[in-house]
Amino acid sequence: MTMLEPRLLARFLCVLVLLVAAPLAPAQTWPAKPIKVVVPFAPGGATDIIGRLVGQKLGERLGQPVVIENRPGAGTTIGNAAVAKAPPDGYTLLFAPTPFVITQALYPTLPYDAEKEFAPIALLAVSPFILVVNDALPAKNVRELVALAKSKPGALTFCSAGSGSVPHLAGELFKLNAGVDIVHVPYKGGGPAITDLVGGQVNMMFATPIEVMQHVQSGRLRVLATTAAQRLPSLPDVPTMQEGGVPRFEVYASSACSRPQARRSPWSIASPPSSSASWPMRRCASALRSRARKPACSVRRHSPRFSRARNRSGPTW
């Protein structure tokens, strides 16, 4: 289940106003023009859906349009590079999966350094994947899928949002842990991949529920398992991958917001300088501090949970 509850969304919007505007001079004038949000995938995938939802709410709160710009391709590196080169003035943001540091291990040369050229702002959503197959595939559960794949090595296909994306790596982990030979078919985003999965051009996919549940409910796709450690409350009849006989299998998707790294470190919202925040920003900071009772909710220059997720991604894969 995607964790994008109203309180979390409101908290994120407050943090975003504060952290994006912090390095600006003068901060009181931000935002004076529309804000561009780059999504490094084609429309229709989970990151794009969440980005548009948050972008709409952010625009309403700031009083300026928030424009989503899809820049798919090359495992998110095209969109990432566009943001890395943008001025750190708060008018260009990146909505992307937090494991975009994975690309540093996949591509020998990149036009940016994911660790140094992006300033993380906050996690937007965290969700396990579900393994879905086209309804024409005879497998009704994971064990039957594994048996089918082993009986036809190299015949079955799985799609993803692109090479190096977490759905791609989840498929590779499935191949490794289940001992099957299935072929990866990369796309430039979850939307195009799901379109071909529904149409029967590919057989299976690790996708987030927000992307595919409408097709599951219509009967065009079938859910075999979840990649979470436990069954999802929203899908209590769907077993985990480990219950399906695939050991050591637990994978999650996460989407987050970053901006180009500023040369000057942003101030902590724990004690913001009065000259850097307008009255609406001070109200947001006060509201956020009053709710931040737990260490996990204590936000400074960026979300600690975001940093942990980002720094953990590279070594994991």
Contacts in CASP RR format, 6 or more apart in sequence:
PFRMAT RR
TARGET T0000
AUTHOR 0000-0000-0000
METHOD contacts of the structure
MODEL  1
MTMLEPRLLARFLCVLVLLVAAPLAPAQTWPAKPIKVVVPFAPGGATDII
GRLVGQKLGERLGQPVVIENRPGAGTTIGNAAVAKAPPDGYTLLFAPTPF
VITQALYPTLPYDAEKEFAPIALLAVSPFILVVNDALPAKNVRELVALAK
SKPGALTFCSAGSGSVPHLAGELFKLNAGVDIVHVPYKGGGPAITDLVGG
QVNMMFATPIEVMQHVQSGRLRVLATTAAQRLPSLPDVPTMQEGGVPRFE
VYASSACSRPQARRSPWSIASPPSSSASWPMRRCASALRSRARKPACSVR
RHSPRFSRARNRSGPTW
1 127 0 8 1.000
1 128 0 8 1.000
1 209 0 8 1.000
1 232 0 8 1.000
1 233 0 8 1.000
1 234 0 8 1.000
2 46 0 8 1.000
2 50 0 8 1.000
2 125 0 8 1.000
2 126 0 8 1.000
2 127 0 8 1.000
2 208 0 8 1.000
2 209 0 8 1.000
2 210 0 8 1.000
3 125 0 8 1.000
3 126 0 8 1.000
3 127 0 8 1.000
4 50 0 8 1.000
4 53 0 8 1.000
4 124 0 8 1.000
4 125 0 8 1.000
7 291 0 8 1.000
9 54 0 8 1.000
9 57 0 8 1.000
11 288 0 8 1.000
11 291 0 8 1.000
11 297 0 8 1.000
12 54 0 8 1.000
12 122 0 8 1.000
12 123 0 8 1.000
12 124 0 8 1.000
12 257 0 8 1.000
13 54 0 8 1.000
13 57 0 8 1.000
13 58 0 8 1.000
13 61 0 8 1.000
13 284 0 8 1.000
14 284 0 8 1.000
14 285 0 8 1.000
14 287 0 8 1.000
14 288 0 8 1.000
15 121 0 8 1.000
15 122 0 8 1.000
15 269 0 8 1.000
15 288 0 8 1.000
15 299 0 8 1.000
15 303 0 8 1.000
16 58 0 8 1.000
16 121 0 8 1.000
16 122 0 8 1.000
16 257 0 8 1.000
17 61 0 8 1.000
17 62 0 8 1.000
17 280 0 8 1.000
17 281 0 8 1.000
17 284 0 8 1.000
18 269 0 8 1.000
18 272 0 8 1.000
18 277 0 8 1.000
18 281 0 8 1.000
18 284 0 8 1.000
18 285 0 8 1.000
18 288 0 8 1.000
19 119 0 8 1.000
19 121 0 8 1.000
19 122 0 8 1.000
19 259 0 8 1.000
19 266 0 8 1.000
19 269 0 8 1.000
19 301 0 8 1.000
19 302 0 8 1.000
20 30 0 8 1.000
20 90 0 8 1.000
20 93 0 8 1.000
20 121 0 8 1.000
20 259 0 8 1.000
21 27 0 8 1.000
21 30 0 8 1.000
21 31 0 8 1.000
21 90 0 8 1.000
21 276 0 8 1.000
21 277 0 8 1.000
21 281 0 8 1.000
22 266 0 8 1.000
22 267 0 8 1.000
22 272 0 8 1.000
22 276 0 8 1.000
23 88 0 8 1.000
23 90 0 8 1.000
23 262 0 8 1.000
23 263 0 8 1.000
23 264 0 8 1.000
23 266 0 8 1.000
24 30 0 8 1.000
24 89 0 8 1.000
24 90 0 8 1.000
27 275 0 8 1.000
27 276 0 8 1.000
27 277 0 8 1.000
27 278 0 8 1.000
27 281 0 8 1.000
28 278 0 8 1.000
30 90 0 8 1.000
31 62 0 8 1.000
31 63 0 8 1.000
31 64 0 8 1.000
31 90 0 8 1.000
31 91 0 8 1.000
32 64 0 8 1.000
33 64 0 8 1.000
33 91 0 8 1.000
34 64 0 8 1.000
34 65 0 8 1.000
34 66 0 8 1.000
34 67 0 8 1.000
34 91 0 8 1.000
35 58 0 8 1.000
35 59 0 8 1.000
35 62 0 8 1.000
35 64 0 8 1.000
35 65 0 8 1.000
35 66 0 8 1.000
35 67 0 8 1.000
35 90 0 8 1.000
35 91 0 8 1.000
35 92 0 8 1.000
35 93 0 8 1.000
36 66 0 8 1.000
36 67 0 8 1.000
36 69 0 8 1.000
36 91 0 8 1.000
36 92 0 8 1.000
36 93 0 8 1.000
37 51 0 8 1.000
37 55 0 8 1.000
37 66 0 8 1.000
37 67 0 8 1.000
37 68 0 8 1.000
37 69 0 8 1.000
37 93 0 8 1.000
37 94 0 8 1.000
37 95 0 8 1.000
38 69 0 8 1.000
38 71 0 8 1.000
38 79 0 8 1.000
38 82 0 8 1.000
38 83 0 8 1.000
38 92 0 8 1.000
38 93 0 8 1.000
38 94 0 8 1.000
38 95 0 8 1.000
39 47 0 8 1.000
39 48 0 8 1.000
39 51 0 8 1.000
39 68 0 8 1.000
39 69 0 8 1.000
39 70 0 8 1.000
39 71 0 8 1.000
39 95 0 8 1.000
39 96 0 8 1.000
40 47 0 8 1.000
40 71 0 8 1.000
40 72 0 8 1.000
40 73 0 8 1.000
40 75 0 8 1.000
40 76 0 8 1.000
40 77 0 8 1.000
40 78 0 8 1.000
40 79 0 8 1.000
40 80 0 8 1.000
40 94 0 8 1.000
40 96 0 8 1.000
40 100 0 8 1.000
41 47 0 8 1.000
41 48 0 8 1.000
41 70 0 8 1.000
41 72 0 8 1.000
41 76 0 8 1.000
41 161 0 8 1.000
41 188 0 8 1.000
41 189 0 8 1.000
41 190 0 8 1.000
41 191 0 8 1.000
42 48 0 8 1.000
42 70 0 8 1.000
42 72 0 8 1.000
42 187 0 8 1.000
42 188 0 8 1.000
42 189 0 8 1.000
42 190 0 8 1.000
42 191 0 8 1.000
42 192 0 8 1.000
43 70 0 8 1.000
43 191 0 8 1.000
44 189 0 8 1.000
44 190 0 8 1.000
44 191 0 8 1.000
44 194 0 8 1.000
44 211 0 8 1.000
45 161 0 8 1.000
45 189 0 8 1.000
45 190 0 8 1.000
45 191 0 8 1.000
45 194 0 8 1.000
45 211 0 8 1.000
46 125 0 8 1.000
46 127 0 8 1.000
46 190 0 8 1.000
46 207 0 8 1.000
46 208 0 8 1.000
46 210 0 8 1.000
46 211 0 8 1.000
46 253 0 8 1.000
46 255 0 8 1.000
47 95 0 8 1.000
47 96 0 8 1.000
47 97 0 8 1.000
47 255 0 8 1.000
48 68 0 8 1.000
48 70 0 8 1.000
48 189 0 8 1.000
48 190 0 8 1.000
48 191 0 8 1.000
49 210 0 8 1.000
49 211 0 8 1.000
50 95 0 8 1.000
50 124 0 8 1.000
50 125 0 8 1.000
50 210 0 8 1.000
50 255 0 8 1.000
51 68 0 8 1.000
51 95 0 8 1.000
51 124 0 8 1.000
51 255 0 8 1.000
52 68 0 8 1.000
54 95 0 8 1.000
54 124 0 8 1.000
54 257 0 8 1.000
55 66 0 8 1.000
55 68 0 8 1.000
56 66 0 8 1.000
58 66 0 8 1.000
59 65 0 8 1.000
59 66 0 8 1.000
71 78 0 8 1.000
71 79 0 8 1.000
71 82 0 8 1.000
72 78 0 8 1.000
72 79 0 8 1.000
72 188 0 8 1.000
72 189 0 8 1.000
73 79 0 8 1.000
73 162 0 8 1.000
73 188 0 8 1.000
74 107 0 8 1.000
75 103 0 8 1.000
75 106 0 8 1.000
75 162 0 8 1.000
75 163 0 8 1.000
75 164 0 8 1.000
75 165 0 8 1.000
76 96 0 8 1.000
76 97 0 8 1.000
76 100 0 8 1.000
76 103 0 8 1.000
76 165 0 8 1.000
77 103 0 8 1.000
77 107 0 8 1.000
77 110 0 8 1.000
77 111 0 8 1.000
79 94 0 8 1.000
79 96 0 8 1.000
80 94 0 8 1.000
80 96 0 8 1.000
80 100 0 8 1.000
80 103 0 8 1.000
80 112 0 8 1.000
80 114 0 8 1.000
80 118 0 8 1.000
81 110 0 8 1.000
81 111 0 8 1.000
81 112 0 8 1.000
83 92 0 8 1.000
83 93 0 8 1.000
83 94 0 8 1.000
83 118 0 8 1.000
83 258 0 8 1.000
83 259 0 8 1.000
83 260 0 8 1.000
84 111 0 8 1.000
84 112 0 8 1.000
84 117 0 8 1.000
84 118 0 8 1.000
84 260 0 8 1.000
85 111 0 8 1.000
85 112 0 8 1.000
85 260 0 8 1.000
86 92 0 8 1.000
86 260 0 8 1.000
87 260 0 8 1.000
88 119 0 8 1.000
88 259 0 8 1.000
88 260 0 8 1.000
88 261 0 8 1.000
88 262 0 8 1.000
88 263 0 8 1.000
90 259 0 8 1.000
92 259 0 8 1.000
92 260 0 8 1.000
93 121 0 8 1.000
93 257 0 8 1.000
93 258 0 8 1.000
93 259 0 8 1.000
94 118 0 8 1.000
94 257 0 8 1.000
94 258 0 8 1.000
94 259 0 8 1.000
95 124 0 8 1.000
95 255 0 8 1.000
95 256 0 8 1.000
95 257 0 8 1.000
96 255 0 8 1.000
96 256 0 8 1.000
96 258 0 8 1.000
97 165 0 8 1.000
97 166 0 8 1.000
97 253 0 8 1.000
97 254 0 8 1.000
97 255 0 8 1.000
97 256 0 8 1.000
98 120 0 8 1.000
98 123 0 8 1.000
98 254 0 8 1.000
98 255 0 8 1.000
98 256 0 8 1.000
98 306 0 8 1.000
98 309 0 8 1.000
98 310 0 8 1.000
98 313 0 8 1.000
99 166 0 8 1.000
99 254 0 8 1.000
99 309 0 8 1.000
99 310 0 8 1.000
99 313 0 8 1.000
99 314 0 8 1.000
99 317 0 8 1.000
100 114 0 8 1.000
101 114 0 8 1.000
101 115 0 8 1.000
101 310 0 8 1.000
101 311 0 8 1.000
101 313 0 8 1.000
101 314 0 8 1.000
102 164 0 8 1.000
102 166 0 8 1.000
102 169 0 8 1.000
102 313 0 8 1.000
102 314 0 8 1.000
102 317 0 8 1.000
103 110 0 8 1.000
103 114 0 8 1.000
103 164 0 8 1.000
104 110 0 8 1.000
104 113 0 8 1.000
104 114 0 8 1.000
104 115 0 8 1.000
104 314 0 8 1.000
105 314 0 8 1.000
105 317 0 8 1.000
106 163 0 8 1.000
106 164 0 8 1.000
112 118 0 8 1.000
116 261 0 8 1.000
117 260 0 8 1.000
117 261 0 8 1.000
118 258 0 8 1.000
118 259 0 8 1.000
118 260 0 8 1.000
118 261 0 8 1.000
119 258 0 8 1.000
119 259 0 8 1.000
119 260 0 8 1.000
119 261 0 8 1.000
119 262 0 8 1.000
119 266 0 8 1.000
119 301 0 8 1.000
119 302 0 8 1.000
120 256 0 8 1.000
120 257 0 8 1.000
120 258 0 8 1.000
120 302 0 8 1.000
120 303 0 8 1.000
120 306 0 8 1.000
120 307 0 8 1.000
120 310 0 8 1.000
121 256 0 8 1.000
121 257 0 8 1.000
121 258 0 8 1.000
121 259 0 8 1.000
121 302 0 8 1.000
121 303 0 8 1.000
121 306 0 8 1.000
122 256 0 8 1.000
122 257 0 8 1.000
122 299 0 8 1.000
122 302 0 8 1.000
122 303 0 8 1.000
122 306 0 8 1.000
123 254 0 8 1.000
123 255 0 8 1.000
123 256 0 8 1.000
123 303 0 8 1.000
123 305 0 8 1.000
123 306 0 8 1.000
123 309 0 8 1.000
124 255 0 8 1.000
124 256 0 8 1.000
124 257 0 8 1.000
125 253 0 8 1.000
125 254 0 8 1.000
125 255 0 8 1.000
126 252 0 8 1.000
126 253 0 8 1.000
126 254 0 8 1.000
126 309 0 8 1.000
127 208 0 8 1.000
127 209 0 8 1.000
127 210 0 8 1.000
127 252 0 8 1.000
127 253 0 8 1.000
127 254 0 8 1.000
128 208 0 8 1.000
128 226 0 8 1.000
128 227 0 8 1.000
128 228 0 8 1.000
128 232 0 8 1.000
128 251 0 8 1.000
128 252 0 8 1.000
128 253 0 8 1.000
129 166 0 8 1.000
129 167 0 8 1.000
129 170 0 8 1.000
129 206 0 8 1.000
129 207 0 8 1.000
129 208 0 8 1.000
129 226 0 8 1.000
129 227 0 8 1.000
129 251 0 8 1.000
129 252 0 8 1.000
129 253 0 8 1.000
130 206 0 8 1.000
130 207 0 8 1.000
130 208 0 8 1.000
130 209 0 8 1.000
130 212 0 8 1.000
130 223 0 8 1.000
130 224 0 8 1.000
130 225 0 8 1.000
130 226 0 8 1.000
130 227 0 8 1.000
130 235 0 8 1.000
130 238 0 8 1.000
131 142 0 8 1.000
131 145 0 8 1.000
131 174 0 8 1.000
131 204 0 8 1.000
131 205 0 8 1.000
131 206 0 8 1.000
131 223 0 8 1.000
131 224 0 8 1.000
131 225 0 8 1.000
131 226 0 8 1.000
131 227 0 8 1.000
131 241 0 8 1.000
132 197 0 8 1.000
132 204 0 8 1.000
132 205 0 8 1.000
132 207 0 8 1.000
132 212 0 8 1.000
132 215 0 8 1.000
132 216 0 8 1.000
132 221 0 8 1.000
132 222 0 8 1.000
132 223 0 8 1.000
132 224 0 8 1.000
133 139 0 8 1.000
133 145 0 8 1.000
133 203 0 8 1.000
133 204 0 8 1.000
133 221 0 8 1.000
133 222 0 8 1.000
133 224 0 8 1.000
134 197 0 8 1.000
134 198 0 8 1.000
134 199 0 8 1.000
134 200 0 8 1.000
134 202 0 8 1.000
134 203 0 8 1.000
134 204 0 8 1.000
134 220 0 8 1.000
134 221 0 8 1.000
134 222 0 8 1.000
135 219 0 8 1.000
135 220 0 8 1.000
135 221 0 8 1.000
135 222 0 8 1.000
136 200 0 8 1.000
137 145 0 8 1.000
137 148 0 8 1.000
137 156 0 8 1.000
137 203 0 8 1.000
137 204 0 8 1.000
137 222 0 8 1.000
138 144 0 8 1.000
138 148 0 8 1.000
139 145 0 8 1.000
139 147 0 8 1.000
139 148 0 8 1.000
139 224 0 8 1.000
140 222 0 8 1.000
140 224 0 8 1.000
141 224 0 8 1.000
141 225 0 8 1.000
141 239 0 8 1.000
141 244 0 8 1.000
142 224 0 8 1.000
142 225 0 8 1.000
142 239 0 8 1.000
142 241 0 8 1.000
142 244 0 8 1.000
142 245 0 8 1.000
142 246 0 8 1.000
143 244 0 8 1.000
143 245 0 8 1.000
145 204 0 8 1.000
145 224 0 8 1.000
146 178 0 8 1.000
146 179 0 8 1.000
146 180 0 8 1.000
146 245 0 8 1.000
146 246 0 8 1.000
148 156 0 8 1.000
149 155 0 8 1.000
149 156 0 8 1.000
149 178 0 8 1.000
149 180 0 8 1.000
149 181 0 8 1.000
149 182 0 8 1.000
150 179 0 8 1.000
150 180 0 8 1.000
153 180 0 8 1.000
153 181 0 8 1.000
154 181 0 8 1.000
154 182 0 8 1.000
154 183 0 8 1.000
156 180 0 8 1.000
156 182 0 8 1.000
156 183 0 8 1.000
156 203 0 8 1.000
156 204 0 8 1.000
157 182 0 8 1.000
157 183 0 8 1.000
157 184 0 8 1.000
157 185 0 8 1.000
157 202 0 8 1.000
157 203 0 8 1.000
157 204 0 8 1.000
158 171 0 8 1.000
158 174 0 8 1.000
158 182 0 8 1.000
158 183 0 8 1.000
158 184 0 8 1.000
158 185 0 8 1.000
158 202 0 8 1.000
158 203 0 8 1.000
158 204 0 8 1.000
158 205 0 8 1.000
158 206 0 8 1.000
159 167 0 8 1.000
159 184 0 8 1.000
159 185 0 8 1.000
159 186 0 8 1.000
159 187 0 8 1.000
159 193 0 8 1.000
159 196 0 8 1.000
159 197 0 8 1.000
159 202 0 8 1.000
159 204 0 8 1.000
159 205 0 8 1.000
160 167 0 8 1.000
160 168 0 8 1.000
160 171 0 8 1.000
160 184 0 8 1.000
160 185 0 8 1.000
160 186 0 8 1.000
160 187 0 8 1.000
160 190 0 8 1.000
160 193 0 8 1.000
160 205 0 8 1.000
160 206 0 8 1.000
161 167 0 8 1.000
161 168 0 8 1.000
161 186 0 8 1.000
161 187 0 8 1.000
161 188 0 8 1.000
161 189 0 8 1.000
161 190 0 8 1.000
161 191 0 8 1.000
161 193 0 8 1.000
162 168 0 8 1.000
162 186 0 8 1.000
162 187 0 8 1.000
162 188 0 8 1.000
162 189 0 8 1.000
162 193 0 8 1.000
163 184 0 8 1.000
163 186 0 8 1.000
165 186 0 8 1.000
165 189 0 8 1.000
166 206 0 8 1.000
166 251 0 8 1.000
166 253 0 8 1.000
167 190 0 8 1.000
167 193 0 8 1.000
167 205 0 8 1.000
167 206 0 8 1.000
167 207 0 8 1.000
167 253 0 8 1.000
168 184 0 8 1.000
168 186 0 8 1.000
169 251 0 8 1.000
169 317 0 8 1.000
170 206 0 8 1.000
170 227 0 8 1.000
170 251 0 8 1.000
171 182 0 8 1.000
171 184 0 8 1.000
171 206 0 8 1.000
172 184 0 8 1.000
173 249 0 8 1.000
173 251 0 8 1.000
174 180 0 8 1.000
174 182 0 8 1.000
174 206 0 8 1.000
174 241 0 8 1.000
174 246 0 8 1.000
174 249 0 8 1.000
175 181 0 8 1.000
175 182 0 8 1.000
177 246 0 8 1.000
177 247 0 8 1.000
177 248 0 8 1.000
177 249 0 8 1.000
178 245 0 8 1.000
178 246 0 8 1.000
182 203 0 8 1.000
182 204 0 8 1.000
185 193 0 8 1.000
185 196 0 8 1.000
185 202 0 8 1.000
187 193 0 8 1.000
187 196 0 8 1.000
190 207 0 8 1.000
190 211 0 8 1.000
191 211 0 8 1.000
193 202 0 8 1.000
193 205 0 8 1.000
193 207 0 8 1.000
194 205 0 8 1.000
194 207 0 8 1.000
194 211 0 8 1.000
194 212 0 8 1.000
194 215 0 8 1.000
196 202 0 8 1.000
197 203 0 8 1.000
197 204 0 8 1.000
197 205 0 8 1.000
197 221 0 8 1.000
198 215 0 8 1.000
198 220 0 8 1.000
198 221 0 8 1.000
199 220 0 8 1.000
205 212 0 8 1.000
206 227 0 8 1.000
206 251 0 8 1.000
208 253 0 8 1.000
209 232 0 8 1.000
209 234 0 8 1.000
209 235 0 8 1.000
212 221 0 8 1.000
215 221 0 8 1.000
216 222 0 8 1.000
216 223 0 8 1.000
223 235 0 8 1.000
223 238 0 8 1.000
224 238 0 8 1.000
225 238 0 8 1.000
225 239 0 8 1.000
225 240 0 8 1.000
225 241 0 8 1.000
225 243 0 8 1.000
225 244 0 8 1.000
225 246 0 8 1.000
226 232 0 8 1.000
226 235 0 8 1.000
226 238 0 8 1.000
226 239 0 8 1.000
226 240 0 8 1.000
226 241 0 8 1.000
227 240 0 8 1.000
227 241 0 8 1.000
227 249 0 8 1.000
227 250 0 8 1.000
227 251 0 8 1.000
227 252 0 8 1.000
228 240 0 8 1.000
228 250 0 8 1.000
228 252 0 8 1.000
229 240 0 8 1.000
229 242 0 8 1.000
229 250 0 8 1.000
230 240 0 8 1.000
231 238 0 8 1.000
231 239 0 8 1.000
231 240 0 8 1.000
232 238 0 8 1.000
240 249 0 8 1.000
241 249 0 8 1.000
241 250 0 8 1.000
242 248 0 8 1.000
242 249 0 8 1.000
242 250 0 8 1.000
254 309 0 8 1.000
256 303 0 8 1.000
256 306 0 8 1.000
256 309 0 8 1.000
256 310 0 8 1.000
265 301 0 8 1.000
266 301 0 8 1.000
267 273 0 8 1.000
267 276 0 8 1.000
267 301 0 8 1.000
268 300 0 8 1.000
268 301 0 8 1.000
269 285 0 8 1.000
269 288 0 8 1.000
269 289 0 8 1.000
269 299 0 8 1.000
269 300 0 8 1.000
270 289 0 8 1.000
270 298 0 8 1.000
270 300 0 8 1.000
272 281 0 8 1.000
272 282 0 8 1.000
272 285 0 8 1.000
274 282 0 8 1.000
277 285 0 8 1.000
288 299 0 8 1.000
291 297 0 8 1.000
292 298 0 8 1.000
292 299 0 8 1.000
295 304 0 8 1.000
296 304 0 8 1.000
296 305 0 8 1.000
298 304 0 8 1.000
END
